[in-house]
């Protein structure tokens, strides 16, 4: 009896790469909410290999961290000058290997994330596999939550929470800071005693007796997590606070790679982590962070950042991993402020009654990019 011959391993080499600077106008409602600019601008990347397989990725600029902020201009330059040329000169068989192209490049986490995402999409499409399954996902749907900005009054905040609960969101995250923490949390908790509530401090607290007293007072309100109370690098301060709280401290902006996560786990600096694909440098690193956090017994959330359709679809695929408890901010175009302008994929990424389906019937991201619309809206296009 003859033995079956092993199938050859497909090697990918990116032979074509296009980058689009895509600017989407905000709705009037979003402008009234105080957005600093009347538009959102991200970078979409399209990669194609020698066999004609195509993948899409999104570069979402990160400007809300105190150090190493990657602006859109910075990402555009890194992509064109360093990262794309390195990828074009690199052969790989699995998307985890694509990142070796820029292993020796310093910085550029956010721009890397878009290329890594595109390689995962291409690899999955070429094999007819949904991206979530390629990453190791097991879910068919994911519960979603929404982050709410601080409001001018407690009454306005409660009204806003009511609107989101009515739309089916299973969790709300309240943005807090020194002097605007206990009262908002108390008001929401008293109005919605059974709602899953998180508090996101965005690194805004100093480790002072006054701040510690306020943060410890929040322990009485049954929060799902207290996210990022201190600055990103203050892991020891987070560890000291976690020892004093029943509430899980969550890390977000602190985790820009698995090395930081390993250090945080060793210090017992938290008991939860939010995975953000741009901060981590791509889906490859985000999946690795998920595995390490789950092994440590930590809670895992998947966070968004007002991505356009491509990035939102990738977040949904990542949230299909078995250890992810919640997808925070799936943000359809209604949430990121771009309204009907933001639907650049078909079907649009949407939450229905607080749940978003993980697309499993189509390969790759599970959503088709409206390429003609992308090209029409692009303010700048670069080809390599």
C-alpha positions as CSV (number, residue, x, y, z in Angstrom):
1,X,0.0,0.0,0.0
2,X,1.5,3.3,-1.0
3,X,1.7,6.0,1.6
4,X,0.1,9.4,1.1
5,X,2.6,12.0,0.0
6,X,2.9,15.0,2.3
7,X,1.4,18.1,0.9
8,X,3.8,20.9,0.2
9,X,3.7,23.9,2.6
10,X,2.6,27.0,0.8
11,X,5.1,29.8,1.1
12,X,3.9,33.4,0.9
13,X,5.8,36.3,-0.5
14,X,4.0,39.7,-0.6
15,X,4.5,41.0,-4.1
16,X,2.1,43.9,-3.9
17,X,1.2,46.3,-1.1
18,X,-1.0,49.4,-1.1
19,X,-1.6,51.8,1.7
20,X,-4.6,54.2,1.9
21,X,-4.9,57.2,4.1
22,X,-8.6,57.1,4.7
23,X,-10.4,60.1,6.3
24,X,-14.0,59.6,7.3
25,X,-16.1,62.6,8.4
26,X,-17.8,62.5,11.8
27,X,-21.5,62.9,12.2
28,X,-22.9,66.2,13.6
29,X,-23.7,64.3,16.8
30,X,-20.1,63.2,17.2
31,X,-18.9,66.7,16.6
32,X,-21.2,68.0,19.3
33,X,-19.8,65.5,21.7
34,X,-16.5,67.4,21.6
35,X,-14.3,65.5,19.2
36,X,-11.3,67.6,18.5
37,X,-11.5,67.2,14.7
38,X,-14.5,66.7,12.4
39,X,-13.1,63.5,11.0
40,X,-11.3,60.2,11.8
41,X,-8.3,59.3,9.8
42,X,-6.7,55.8,9.7
43,X,-4.6,53.8,7.3
44,X,-5.8,50.7,5.5
45,X,-3.3,48.3,3.9
46,X,-3.9,45.8,1.2
47,X,-1.4,43.0,0.6
48,X,-1.3,40.5,-2.3
49,X,1.0,37.5,-2.7
50,X,2.5,35.9,-5.8
51,X,-0.5,33.5,-6.0
52,X,-3.1,36.3,-6.0
53,X,-4.3,35.9,-2.5
54,X,-5.3,39.2,-0.8
55,X,-5.5,40.4,2.8
56,X,-6.5,43.7,4.5
57,X,-5.3,45.3,7.6
58,X,-5.9,48.6,9.5
59,X,-3.5,51.0,11.2
60,X,-5.3,52.8,14.0
61,X,-3.1,55.7,15.3
62,X,-2.6,55.7,19.1
63,X,-2.3,59.1,20.6
64,X,-3.8,58.6,24.1
65,X,-0.7,57.3,25.9
66,X,1.8,59.6,27.6
67,X,4.9,58.1,25.9
68,X,5.7,56.8,22.5
69,X,2.5,57.9,20.9
70,X,2.2,56.8,17.3
71,X,0.5,59.4,15.2
72,X,-0.9,58.8,11.8
73,X,2.0,60.6,10.2
74,X,4.5,58.5,12.2
75,X,2.8,55.3,11.1
76,X,2.7,56.4,7.5
77,X,6.4,57.1,7.5
78,X,7.3,53.9,9.3
79,X,5.2,51.9,6.9
80,X,6.7,53.3,3.8
81,X,10.3,53.6,4.8
82,X,10.9,50.5,6.9
83,X,8.1,48.0,7.5
84,X,6.7,47.5,4.0
85,X,10.0,47.1,2.3
86,X,11.1,44.5,4.9
87,X,7.9,42.5,4.4
88,X,8.2,42.6,0.6
89,X,11.7,40.9,1.0
90,X,10.5,38.2,3.3
91,X,9.1,34.7,2.7
92,X,6.8,33.1,5.3
93,X,4.5,30.1,5.6
94,X,2.4,31.1,8.6
95,X,1.3,34.6,9.6
96,X,3.3,34.3,12.9
97,X,6.4,34.2,10.8
98,X,5.6,37.3,8.9
99,X,6.7,39.5,11.8
100,X,10.2,38.2,11.5
101,X,10.6,40.6,8.6
102,X,10.8,43.5,11.0
103,X,12.1,41.7,14.1
104,X,15.1,44.0,14.3
105,X,13.2,47.2,13.7
106,X,12.7,49.4,16.8
107,X,9.3,50.9,17.4
108,X,6.5,51.0,15.0
109,X,4.1,48.8,17.0
110,X,0.9,50.4,15.6
111,X,2.0,50.2,11.9
112,X,3.2,46.6,12.4
113,X,-0.2,45.7,13.7
114,X,-1.9,46.7,10.4
115,X,0.6,44.6,8.4
116,X,0.3,41.6,10.7
117,X,-3.5,41.8,10.5
118,X,-3.3,41.9,6.7
119,X,-1.0,38.8,6.6
120,X,-3.5,36.9,8.9
121,X,-6.4,37.8,6.6
122,X,-4.5,36.8,3.5
123,X,-3.4,33.4,5.0
124,X,-6.9,32.6,6.2
125,X,-8.5,33.5,2.9
126,X,-6.0,31.5,1.0
127,X,-7.0,28.4,3.0
128,X,-10.7,29.1,3.1
129,X,-10.7,29.4,6.9
130,X,-12.4,32.1,9.1
131,X,-9.8,34.3,10.8
132,X,-11.2,33.5,14.3
133,X,-10.7,29.8,13.8
134,X,-7.2,30.4,12.4
135,X,-6.4,32.3,15.6
136,X,-7.8,29.5,17.8
137,X,-11.2,31.0,18.4
138,X,-14.0,28.8,19.6
139,X,-16.9,31.2,20.0
140,X,-19.8,31.8,17.6
141,X,-20.8,35.1,19.2
142,X,-19.4,37.6,21.7
143,X,-21.1,39.8,24.3
144,X,-20.2,43.4,23.9
145,X,-19.7,46.5,26.1
146,X,-19.4,50.2,25.6
147,X,-17.1,52.9,27.0
148,X,-18.8,56.1,28.0
149,X,-17.0,59.5,28.3
150,X,-17.3,61.6,31.5
151,X,-20.5,63.7,31.4
152,X,-21.1,67.2,32.8
153,X,-23.6,65.9,35.4
154,X,-24.4,62.6,37.1
155,X,-28.0,62.9,35.7
156,X,-26.6,63.1,32.1
157,X,-24.4,60.0,32.8
158,X,-27.3,57.9,34.1
159,X,-29.4,58.9,31.1
160,X,-26.6,57.9,28.7
161,X,-26.2,54.6,30.5
162,X,-29.9,54.0,30.1
163,X,-29.7,54.5,26.3
164,X,-26.9,52.0,26.0
165,X,-28.6,49.4,28.2
166,X,-31.7,49.9,26.0
167,X,-29.7,49.1,23.0
168,X,-28.6,45.8,24.5
169,X,-25.1,46.4,25.7
170,X,-24.2,44.0,28.5
171,X,-21.5,46.1,30.1
172,X,-20.7,49.8,30.5
173,X,-17.3,51.3,31.2
174,X,-17.3,54.6,33.0
175,X,-14.4,57.0,32.4
176,X,-13.3,58.3,35.8
177,X,-10.6,60.6,37.1
178,X,-9.6,62.4,40.3
179,X,-12.7,64.2,41.7
180,X,-15.1,62.5,39.3
181,X,-15.1,58.9,40.4
182,X,-17.2,57.9,43.4
183,X,-20.3,59.9,42.7
184,X,-20.7,58.7,39.0
185,X,-20.1,55.1,39.9
186,X,-22.5,55.3,42.9
187,X,-25.2,56.8,40.7
188,X,-24.9,54.2,38.0
189,X,-24.7,51.3,40.4
190,X,-27.8,52.4,42.4
191,X,-29.8,52.8,39.2
192,X,-28.6,49.6,37.7
193,X,-27.7,47.2,40.6
194,X,-27.2,44.2,38.3
195,X,-25.4,45.8,35.3
196,X,-21.8,44.9,34.7
197,X,-19.9,48.1,35.3
198,X,-16.2,48.8,34.8
199,X,-14.3,52.0,35.6
200,X,-11.5,53.2,33.3
201,X,-9.1,55.7,34.8
202,X,-6.8,55.9,31.8
203,X,-3.7,56.3,34.0
204,X,-5.0,59.5,35.5
205,X,-4.3,58.9,39.2
206,X,-1.2,59.7,41.1
207,X,-0.3,57.3,43.9
208,X,-1.3,59.7,46.7
209,X,-3.3,59.1,49.9
210,X,-6.2,61.0,48.5
211,X,-6.2,59.0,45.3
212,X,-5.8,55.7,47.1
213,X,-8.7,56.5,49.4
214,X,-11.0,57.2,46.4
215,X,-9.9,54.1,44.5
216,X,-10.4,51.9,47.6
217,X,-13.9,53.4,48.1
218,X,-14.8,52.1,44.6
219,X,-14.3,48.6,45.9
220,X,-17.8,48.8,47.5
221,X,-19.6,49.0,44.1
222,X,-19.0,45.5,42.6
223,X,-17.0,46.7,39.6
224,X,-16.0,44.2,37.0
225,X,-12.6,45.8,36.9
226,X,-10.8,49.1,37.7
227,X,-8.8,49.7,34.6
228,X,-5.5,51.4,34.4
229,X,-5.6,53.6,37.5
230,X,-2.0,54.7,37.3
231,X,0.4,55.6,34.5
232,X,1.4,52.9,32.1
233,X,4.8,52.2,33.6
234,X,3.7,52.2,37.2
235,X,3.4,48.4,37.6
236,X,4.6,48.3,41.1
237,X,2.0,50.9,42.1
238,X,-0.6,48.8,40.5
239,X,0.6,45.8,42.4
240,X,0.3,47.7,45.7
241,X,-3.2,48.8,44.9
242,X,-4.3,45.3,43.8
243,X,-3.2,43.8,47.1
244,X,-5.7,46.3,48.8
245,X,-8.7,45.6,46.6
246,X,-11.2,42.9,46.0
247,X,-12.0,44.4,42.6
248,X,-9.7,43.2,39.8
249,X,-7.2,45.9,38.7
250,X,-7.1,45.8,34.9
251,X,-4.1,46.8,32.8
252,X,-4.6,48.4,29.4
253,X,-2.1,51.0,28.3
254,X,0.6,49.3,30.3
255,X,0.6,46.3,28.0
256,X,2.4,47.1,24.8
257,X,3.9,43.7,24.4
258,X,4.2,40.3,26.0
259,X,7.3,41.3,27.9
260,X,5.4,43.9,29.8
261,X,2.6,41.4,30.5
262,X,5.1,38.8,31.8
263,X,6.5,41.5,34.2
264,X,3.0,42.5,35.3
265,X,2.1,38.8,36.0
266,X,5.3,38.3,38.0
267,X,4.6,41.4,40.1
268,X,0.9,40.4,40.5
269,X,0.2,44.0,39.3
270,X,-3.4,43.2,38.2
271,X,-5.9,40.4,37.7
272,X,-7.2,41.5,34.3
273,X,-5.9,42.8,31.0
274,X,-7.4,44.5,27.9
275,X,-6.0,43.4,24.6
276,X,-5.5,46.2,22.1
277,X,-4.2,45.0,18.7
278,X,-2.5,48.3,17.8
279,X,-0.7,48.7,21.1
280,X,0.5,45.0,21.1
281,X,1.7,45.2,17.5
282,X,-0.8,42.9,15.8
283,X,-2.9,39.8,16.1
284,X,0.1,37.5,16.6
285,X,1.2,39.3,19.8
286,X,-2.4,39.7,21.0
287,X,-3.0,36.0,20.8
288,X,0.2,35.3,22.7
289,X,-0.8,37.8,25.4
290,X,-4.2,36.1,25.6
291,X,-2.6,32.7,26.2
292,X,-0.2,34.0,28.9
293,X,-2.9,35.9,30.7
294,X,-5.3,32.9,30.7
295,X,-2.5,30.7,32.0
296,X,-2.0,33.1,34.9
297,X,-5.7,33.1,35.8
298,X,-6.3,36.6,34.6
299,X,-9.5,37.9,33.1
300,X,-9.2,39.0,29.5
301,X,-11.1,41.7,27.6
302,X,-10.7,42.7,24.0
303,X,-10.7,46.5,23.4
304,X,-11.3,48.7,20.5
305,X,-10.3,52.2,19.5
306,X,-12.8,53.5,17.0
307,X,-11.5,51.3,14.2
308,X,-13.1,51.3,10.8
309,X,-14.6,48.1,9.5
310,X,-11.4,46.1,8.9
311,X,-10.1,46.7,12.5
312,X,-13.4,46.0,14.0
313,X,-13.7,42.7,12.2
314,X,-10.2,41.7,13.4
315,X,-11.2,42.6,17.0
316,X,-14.3,40.4,16.7
317,X,-12.1,37.5,15.5
318,X,-9.7,38.0,18.4
319,X,-12.6,38.1,20.8
320,X,-13.6,34.6,19.7
321,X,-10.6,33.2,21.6
322,X,-11.8,31.1,24.5
323,X,-10.3,33.2,27.3
324,X,-11.9,36.5,26.3
325,X,-14.8,37.5,28.6
326,X,-16.0,40.6,26.7
327,X,-15.5,42.6,23.5
328,X,-15.5,46.2,24.6
329,X,-16.3,48.8,22.0
330,X,-17.1,46.7,18.9
331,X,-18.0,50.2,17.9
332,X,-19.9,50.0,14.7
333,X,-19.9,53.2,12.7
334,X,-22.6,54.5,15.0
335,X,-20.3,54.4,18.0
336,X,-17.1,55.6,16.4
337,X,-18.9,58.7,15.2
338,X,-18.7,58.2,11.5
339,X,-22.2,57.1,11.0
340,X,-23.0,55.7,7.6
341,X,-19.6,56.9,6.3
342,X,-17.9,54.3,8.4
343,X,-19.3,51.2,6.8
344,X,-16.4,50.3,4.5
345,X,-17.0,46.5,4.9
346,X,-19.9,44.4,3.9
347,X,-21.7,43.3,5.9
348,X,-21.1,46.0,8.4
349,X,-19.8,45.0,11.8
350,X,-22.8,45.3,14.1
351,X,-23.9,44.3,17.6
352,X,-27.4,43.0,17.8
353,X,-29.0,43.3,21.2
354,X,-25.5,43.6,22.8
355,X,-24.1,40.6,20.9
356,X,-21.9,40.5,17.8
357,X,-21.7,37.4,15.7
358,X,-18.2,35.9,14.9
359,X,-18.3,35.4,11.2
360,X,-17.6,31.7,10.4
361,X,-19.2,31.2,7.0
362,X,-16.7,33.3,5.1
363,X,-12.9,33.0,5.1
364,X,-10.5,35.6,6.5
365,X,-12.1,38.6,8.3
366,X,-15.5,37.4,7.2
367,X,-16.3,40.8,5.7
368,X,-15.6,42.1,2.2
369,X,-13.9,45.5,1.9
370,X,-15.7,48.0,-0.3
371,X,-12.5,48.5,-2.3
372,X,-14.0,51.0,-4.7
373,X,-15.2,53.1,-1.8
374,X,-11.8,53.0,-0.1
375,X,-10.1,54.2,-3.3
376,X,-12.6,56.9,-3.7
377,X,-12.3,58.2,-0.2
378,X,-8.5,57.8,0.2
379,X,-6.7,61.1,0.6
380,X,-3.3,59.5,-0.3
381,X,-2.3,56.2,-1.7
382,X,1.1,54.6,-1.6
383,X,2.1,51.5,-3.6
384,X,5.1,49.2,-3.3
